[in-house]
Amino acid sequence: MPDAFTADGATVVVTGGASGIGYALAQRFLREGAARVLVADRDPDRTRNAAIELGERAHPVTLDVTDEDAVASAVASIEEEHAPIDLWCSNAGVAAGDGLGGDADWEASWRVHVLAHVHVARALLPRMAERGRGHLLVTASAAGLLTQLDSAPYSVTKHGAVALAEWLAIRYGDAGVGVSCLCPQGVHTPMTAGDGADSATRLGGAYLEPHEVADTAVSALREGRFLVLPHPEAAEYELHRSQDRDRWIAGMRRAWAKLRGAAQGGTRSR
Ligand SMILES: NC(=O)c1ccc[n+]([C@@H]2O[C@H](COP(=O)([O-])OP(=O)(O)OC[C@H]3O[C@@H](n4cnc5c(N)ncnc54)[C@H](O)[C@@H]3O)[C@@H](O)[C@H]2O)c1
Protein backbone atom coordinates (compact mmCIF):
# COMPACT_ATOMS: atom_id res chain seq x y z
CA MET A 1 0.00 0.00 0.00
CA PRO A 2 1.28 3.52 -0.74
CA ASP A 3 1.85 5.80 2.22
CA ALA A 4 -1.24 7.66 3.30
CA PHE A 5 -1.55 11.16 1.86
CA THR A 6 -3.28 14.00 3.68
CA ALA A 7 -3.73 17.37 2.03
CA ASP A 8 -3.28 19.51 5.16
CA GLY A 9 -0.46 21.98 4.42
CA ALA A 10 0.36 20.24 1.14
CA THR A 11 1.38 21.58 -2.25
CA VAL A 12 -0.87 19.94 -4.82
CA VAL A 13 -0.87 20.13 -8.63
CA VAL A 14 -3.95 19.14 -10.62
CA THR A 15 -3.70 18.83 -14.40
CA GLY A 16 -6.96 19.28 -16.27
CA GLY A 17 -7.75 21.35 -13.18
CA ALA A 18 -9.86 23.97 -14.98
CA SER A 19 -12.81 21.63 -15.48
CA GLY A 20 -14.83 18.67 -14.25
CA ILE A 21 -13.10 16.14 -12.02
CA GLY A 22 -9.84 18.13 -11.91
CA TYR A 23 -11.61 21.27 -10.71
CA ALA A 24 -13.47 19.25 -8.05
CA LEU A 25 -10.20 17.67 -6.88
CA ALA A 26 -8.60 21.13 -6.60
CA GLN A 27 -11.59 22.45 -4.66
CA ARG A 28 -11.62 19.47 -2.32
CA PHE A 29 -7.87 19.58 -1.58
CA LEU A 30 -8.19 23.27 -0.73
CA ARG A 31 -11.05 22.43 1.63
CA GLU A 32 -8.84 19.74 3.19
CA GLY A 33 -6.32 22.45 4.06
CA ALA A 34 -3.81 22.29 1.20
CA ALA A 35 -1.35 25.17 1.47
CA ARG A 36 -1.67 25.71 -2.28
CA VAL A 37 -3.16 24.07 -5.34
CA LEU A 38 -1.62 24.67 -8.74
CA VAL A 39 -4.38 24.48 -11.33
CA ALA A 40 -2.70 23.28 -14.52
CA ASP A 41 -4.59 23.28 -17.80
CA ARG A 42 -3.87 24.13 -21.41
CA ASP A 43 -6.05 27.18 -22.04
CA PRO A 44 -4.67 30.27 -20.23
CA ASP A 45 -8.02 32.06 -19.75
CA ARG A 46 -9.92 29.02 -18.47
CA THR A 47 -7.02 28.13 -16.20
CA ARG A 48 -6.77 31.64 -14.76
CA ASN A 49 -10.52 31.90 -14.25
CA ALA A 50 -10.65 28.53 -12.50
CA ALA A 51 -7.84 29.57 -10.15
CA ILE A 52 -9.59 32.87 -9.40
CA GLU A 53 -12.82 31.03 -8.58
CA LEU A 54 -10.97 28.60 -6.34
CA GLY A 55 -9.56 31.43 -4.23
CA GLU A 56 -6.27 32.80 -3.05
CA ARG A 57 -4.51 29.50 -2.36
CA ALA A 58 -5.08 28.44 -6.00
CA HIS A 59 -2.54 29.39 -8.66
CA PRO A 60 -2.92 29.01 -12.43
CA VAL A 61 -0.31 27.20 -14.50
CA THR A 62 -0.85 27.12 -18.25
CA LEU A 63 0.43 23.71 -19.26
CA ASP A 64 0.05 21.30 -22.14
CA VAL A 65 0.73 17.94 -20.50
CA THR A 66 1.79 16.42 -23.84
CA ASP A 67 4.79 18.79 -24.00
CA GLU A 68 7.52 17.03 -22.03
CA ASP A 69 9.79 20.11 -21.74
CA ALA A 70 6.87 22.20 -20.49
CA VAL A 71 6.02 19.57 -17.85
CA ALA A 72 9.65 19.41 -16.69
CA SER A 73 9.89 23.19 -16.40
CA ALA A 74 6.51 23.38 -14.62
CA VAL A 75 7.78 20.89 -12.02
CA ALA A 76 11.03 22.81 -11.55
CA SER A 77 9.43 26.25 -11.37
CA ILE A 78 6.61 25.19 -9.01
CA GLU A 79 9.20 23.68 -6.64
CA GLU A 80 11.41 26.79 -6.88
CA GLU A 81 8.67 29.40 -6.56
CA HIS A 82 6.37 27.61 -4.12
CA ALA A 83 7.43 24.40 -2.37
CA PRO A 84 8.21 20.75 -3.02
CA ILE A 85 5.22 19.11 -4.68
CA ASP A 86 3.48 16.69 -2.31
CA LEU A 87 0.81 15.46 -4.71
CA TRP A 88 0.57 15.62 -8.51
CA CYS A 89 -2.84 14.69 -9.89
CA SER A 90 -2.22 13.66 -13.49
CA ASN A 91 -5.81 14.07 -14.50
CA ALA A 92 -6.05 15.76 -17.92
CA GLY A 93 -7.98 13.69 -20.43
CA VAL A 94 -9.61 13.82 -23.83
CA ALA A 95 -12.51 12.04 -25.51
CA ALA A 96 -11.15 11.36 -28.98
CA GLY A 97 -12.40 8.86 -31.50
CA ASP A 98 -15.66 7.09 -32.13
CA GLY A 99 -15.38 3.34 -32.73
CA LEU A 100 -11.89 2.49 -33.95
CA GLY A 101 -11.19 6.20 -34.50
CA GLY A 102 -8.54 7.62 -36.79
CA ASP A 103 -4.79 7.76 -36.25
CA ALA A 104 -5.09 11.32 -34.93
CA ASP A 105 -7.46 10.08 -32.20
CA TRP A 106 -4.99 7.35 -31.20
CA GLU A 107 -2.14 9.86 -31.20
CA ALA A 108 -4.05 12.38 -29.04
CA SER A 109 -5.29 9.70 -26.63
CA TRP A 110 -1.86 8.09 -26.31
CA ARG A 111 -0.16 11.43 -25.67
CA VAL A 112 -2.64 12.65 -23.03
CA HIS A 113 -3.59 9.36 -21.35
CA VAL A 114 -0.21 7.62 -21.28
CA LEU A 115 2.77 9.76 -22.30
CA ALA A 116 1.69 12.71 -20.12
CA HIS A 117 1.96 10.45 -17.04
CA VAL A 118 5.38 9.26 -18.25
CA HIS A 119 6.52 12.89 -18.62
CA VAL A 120 5.58 13.81 -15.08
CA ALA A 121 6.99 10.56 -13.71
CA ARG A 122 10.36 11.36 -15.31
CA ALA A 123 10.40 14.94 -14.05
CA LEU A 124 8.93 14.54 -10.58
CA LEU A 125 9.28 11.02 -9.19
CA PRO A 126 13.09 11.14 -8.87
CA ARG A 127 12.69 14.37 -6.85
CA MET A 128 10.06 12.72 -4.63
CA ALA A 129 12.20 9.59 -4.27
CA GLU A 130 15.14 11.71 -3.15
CA ARG A 131 12.94 13.35 -0.51
CA GLY A 132 11.48 9.95 0.42
CA ARG A 133 7.93 11.27 0.15
CA GLY A 134 5.32 12.37 -2.35
CA HIS A 135 2.34 11.01 -4.21
CA LEU A 136 1.15 10.70 -7.80
CA LEU A 137 -2.55 10.28 -8.53
CA VAL A 138 -3.21 9.11 -12.09
CA THR A 139 -6.76 9.60 -13.36
CA ALA A 140 -7.40 6.62 -15.61
CA SER A 141 -10.98 5.34 -15.84
CA ALA A 142 -13.05 2.22 -15.25
CA ALA A 143 -12.54 1.93 -19.04
CA GLY A 144 -8.94 1.06 -18.17
CA LEU A 145 -10.05 -1.85 -15.96
CA LEU A 146 -12.94 -3.01 -18.16
CA THR A 147 -13.61 -1.36 -21.53
CA GLN A 148 -15.42 1.59 -23.12
CA LEU A 149 -17.47 0.37 -26.04
CA ASP A 150 -17.87 3.72 -27.82
CA SER A 151 -14.17 4.40 -28.32
CA ALA A 152 -11.23 2.05 -28.82
CA PRO A 153 -8.56 4.79 -28.48
CA TYR A 154 -10.07 5.88 -25.14
CA SER A 155 -10.39 2.35 -23.80
CA VAL A 156 -6.97 1.10 -24.87
CA THR A 157 -5.04 4.16 -23.68
CA LYS A 158 -6.84 4.11 -20.32
CA HIS A 159 -5.71 0.47 -19.96
CA GLY A 160 -2.24 1.86 -20.61
CA ALA A 161 -2.71 4.44 -17.86
CA VAL A 162 -3.70 1.76 -15.33
CA ALA A 163 -0.75 -0.44 -16.34
CA LEU A 164 1.67 2.47 -16.07
CA ALA A 165 0.31 3.51 -12.66
CA GLU A 166 0.76 -0.08 -11.40
CA TRP A 167 4.31 -0.16 -12.76
CA LEU A 168 5.16 3.14 -11.06
CA ALA A 169 3.57 2.01 -7.77
CA ILE A 170 5.76 -1.09 -7.78
CA ARG A 171 8.96 0.65 -8.82
CA TYR A 172 8.69 3.73 -6.57
CA GLY A 173 6.89 2.36 -3.50
CA ASP A 174 10.08 1.43 -1.67
CA ALA A 175 11.39 4.95 -2.21
CA GLY A 176 8.49 6.37 -0.20
CA VAL A 177 6.57 7.57 -3.26
CA GLY A 178 2.90 6.62 -3.35
CA VAL A 179 0.98 6.09 -6.58
CA SER A 180 -2.79 5.80 -6.83
CA CYS A 181 -5.07 5.32 -9.80
CA LEU A 182 -8.51 6.91 -10.06
CA CYS A 183 -10.94 4.82 -12.12
CA PRO A 184 -14.43 6.30 -12.24
CA GLN A 185 -17.27 5.16 -14.45
CA GLY A 186 -19.62 7.93 -15.66
CA VAL A 187 -19.25 11.38 -14.13
CA HIS A 188 -21.20 14.52 -15.07
CA THR A 189 -18.54 16.79 -16.58
CA PRO A 190 -18.11 18.70 -19.85
CA MET A 191 -16.52 15.51 -21.26
CA THR A 192 -19.77 13.58 -20.91
CA ALA A 193 -22.17 16.51 -21.40
CA GLY A 194 -23.29 15.22 -24.80
CA ASP A 195 -23.84 11.60 -23.70
CA GLY A 196 -27.19 10.29 -24.85
CA ALA A 197 -29.16 7.49 -23.20
CA ASP A 198 -27.30 5.03 -25.44
CA SER A 199 -23.78 6.16 -24.46
CA ALA A 200 -21.69 3.12 -23.52
CA THR A 201 -20.55 4.99 -20.40
CA ARG A 202 -24.11 4.52 -19.11
CA LEU A 203 -23.54 0.76 -19.00
CA GLY A 204 -21.81 1.29 -15.69
CA GLY A 205 -24.96 2.75 -14.13
CA ALA A 206 -25.58 6.12 -12.54
CA TYR A 207 -23.29 9.06 -13.25
CA LEU A 208 -21.68 10.69 -10.24
CA GLU A 209 -21.01 14.37 -9.66
CA PRO A 210 -17.35 15.47 -9.77
CA HIS A 211 -17.39 16.41 -6.07
CA GLU A 212 -18.38 12.80 -5.22
CA VAL A 213 -15.36 11.55 -7.17
CA ALA A 214 -13.16 14.01 -5.27
CA ASP A 215 -14.58 12.77 -1.95
CA THR A 216 -13.66 9.16 -2.81
CA ALA A 217 -10.20 10.23 -3.96
CA VAL A 218 -9.48 12.06 -0.71
CA SER A 219 -10.60 9.06 1.39
CA ALA A 220 -8.63 6.57 -0.70
CA LEU A 221 -5.46 8.70 -0.50
CA ARG A 222 -5.92 9.04 3.24
CA GLU A 223 -6.16 5.27 3.49
CA GLY A 224 -3.14 4.78 1.21
CA ARG A 225 -5.05 2.78 -1.41
CA PHE A 226 -3.79 2.27 -4.96
CA LEU A 227 -7.12 1.83 -6.69
CA VAL A 228 -9.62 4.65 -6.26
CA LEU A 229 -13.10 3.50 -7.26
CA PRO A 230 -15.83 6.12 -6.94
CA HIS A 231 -18.21 3.47 -8.36
CA PRO A 232 -17.38 0.50 -6.08
CA GLU A 233 -19.24 -1.92 -8.40
CA ALA A 234 -16.36 -1.53 -10.89
CA ALA A 235 -14.35 -3.88 -8.62
CA GLU A 236 -17.03 -6.55 -9.00
CA TYR A 237 -17.14 -6.13 -12.80
CA GLU A 238 -13.37 -6.42 -12.94
CA LEU A 239 -13.52 -9.60 -10.87
CA HIS A 240 -16.06 -11.12 -13.27
CA ARG A 241 -13.85 -10.13 -16.21
CA SER A 242 -10.78 -11.81 -14.73
CA GLN A 243 -12.65 -14.93 -13.58
CA ASP A 244 -14.19 -15.80 -16.94
CA ARG A 245 -13.10 -13.64 -19.88
CA ASP A 246 -15.34 -15.46 -22.41
CA ARG A 247 -18.43 -14.99 -20.28
CA TRP A 248 -17.56 -11.32 -19.74
CA ILE A 249 -17.08 -10.72 -23.49
CA ALA A 250 -20.41 -12.45 -24.19
CA GLY A 251 -22.10 -10.17 -21.64
CA MET A 252 -20.49 -7.08 -23.20
CA ARG A 253 -21.62 -8.19 -26.66
CA ARG A 254 -25.19 -8.35 -25.38
CA ALA A 255 -24.81 -4.90 -23.85
CA TRP A 256 -23.44 -3.51 -27.14
CA ALA A 257 -26.36 -5.03 -29.06
CA LYS A 258 -28.73 -3.28 -26.65
CA LEU A 259 -26.93 0.04 -27.09
CA ARG A 260 -27.08 -0.30 -30.86
CA GLY A 261 -30.84 -0.75 -30.52
CA ALA A 262 -31.02 2.48 -28.50
CA ALA A 263 -28.82 4.26 -31.10
CA GLN A 264 -31.35 3.36 -33.78
CA GLY A 265 -33.84 5.22 -31.59
CA GLY A 266 -31.71 8.29 -32.37
CA THR A 267 -30.21 9.37 -29.04
CA ARG A 268 -26.58 8.67 -29.86
CA SER A 269 -24.35 11.69 -29.26
CA ARG A 270 -20.68 10.62 -29.41
N1 LIG B 1 -16.33 12.24 -17.02
C1 LIG B 1 -16.26 10.91 -16.95
O1 LIG B 1 -17.29 10.21 -17.04
C2 LIG B 1 -14.93 10.24 -16.72
C3 LIG B 1 -14.94 8.87 -16.37
C4 LIG B 1 -13.72 8.23 -16.16
C5 LIG B 1 -12.55 8.92 -16.28
N2 LIG B 1 -12.54 10.24 -16.64
C6 LIG B 1 -11.27 10.92 -16.76
O2 LIG B 1 -11.23 11.99 -15.82
C7 LIG B 1 -10.30 12.98 -16.28
C8 LIG B 1 -10.98 14.33 -16.21
O3 LIG B 1 -12.04 14.35 -17.16
P1 LIG B 1 -13.37 15.21 -16.99
O4 LIG B 1 -14.50 14.28 -17.14
O5 LIG B 1 -13.25 16.08 -15.78
O6 LIG B 1 -13.32 16.03 -18.36
P2 LIG B 1 -13.23 17.59 -18.68
O7 LIG B 1 -13.28 17.67 -20.15
O8 LIG B 1 -14.21 18.33 -17.85
O9 LIG B 1 -11.77 17.99 -18.15
C9 LIG B 1 -10.61 17.57 -18.79
C10 LIG B 1 -9.61 18.70 -18.70
O10 LIG B 1 -8.36 18.21 -19.23
C11 LIG B 1 -7.79 19.29 -19.95
N3 LIG B 1 -6.80 18.83 -20.92
C12 LIG B 1 -7.01 18.03 -22.00
N4 LIG B 1 -5.87 17.88 -22.68
C13 LIG B 1 -4.92 18.58 -22.02
C14 LIG B 1 -3.55 18.81 -22.25
N5 LIG B 1 -2.91 18.31 -23.32
N6 LIG B 1 -2.87 19.55 -21.35
C15 LIG B 1 -3.50 20.07 -20.27
N7 LIG B 1 -4.79 19.91 -20.01
C16 LIG B 1 -5.50 19.17 -20.89
C17 LIG B 1 -8.97 19.99 -20.63
O11 LIG B 1 -8.62 21.31 -21.04
C18 LIG B 1 -10.01 19.93 -19.53
O12 LIG B 1 -9.99 21.10 -18.73
C19 LIG B 1 -9.89 12.55 -17.69
O13 LIG B 1 -8.64 11.89 -17.63
C20 LIG B 1 -10.99 11.58 -18.09
O14 LIG B 1 -10.56 10.69 -19.09
C21 LIG B 1 -13.73 10.92 -16.85
The ligand as a Gaussian input file, in Angstrom:
#p B3LYP/6-31G(d) Opt

LIG

0 1
 N      -16.326000      12.242000     -17.024000
 C      -16.262000      10.911000     -16.954000
 O      -17.293000      10.205000     -17.041000
 C      -14.930000      10.239000     -16.724000
 C      -14.936000       8.869000     -16.365000
 C      -13.721000       8.228000     -16.158000
 C      -12.546000       8.920000     -16.284000
 N      -12.543000      10.239000     -16.636000
 C      -11.267000      10.922000     -16.761000
 O      -11.234000      11.985000     -15.818000
 C      -10.304000      12.976000     -16.275000
 C      -10.977000      14.329000     -16.208000
 O      -12.038000      14.348000     -17.161000
 P      -13.371000      15.214000     -16.987000
 O      -14.495000      14.278000     -17.135000
 O      -13.255000      16.077000     -15.784000
 O      -13.318000      16.028000     -18.357000
 P      -13.234000      17.595000     -18.676000
 O      -13.283000      17.672000     -20.148000
 O      -14.214000      18.331000     -17.847000
 O      -11.766000      17.992000     -18.147000
 C      -10.608000      17.566000     -18.788000
 C       -9.606000      18.701000     -18.704000
 O       -8.361000      18.215000     -19.234000
 C       -7.786000      19.289000     -19.946000
 N       -6.805000      18.828000     -20.919000
 C       -7.013000      18.033000     -21.999000
 N       -5.870000      17.880000     -22.684000
 C       -4.917000      18.582000     -22.021000
 C       -3.547000      18.811000     -22.249000
 N       -2.910000      18.311000     -23.319000
 N       -2.867000      19.555000     -21.349000
 C       -3.498000      20.071000     -20.272000
 N       -4.791000      19.913000     -20.011000
 C       -5.504000      19.170000     -20.888000
 C       -8.967000      19.986000     -20.630000
 O       -8.624000      21.307000     -21.042000
 C      -10.011000      19.928000     -19.534000
 O       -9.993000      21.102000     -18.732000
 C       -9.892000      12.551000     -17.689000
 O       -8.643000      11.892000     -17.633000
 C      -10.995000      11.584000     -18.094000
 O      -10.562000      10.692000     -19.087000
 C      -13.725000      10.923000     -16.845000

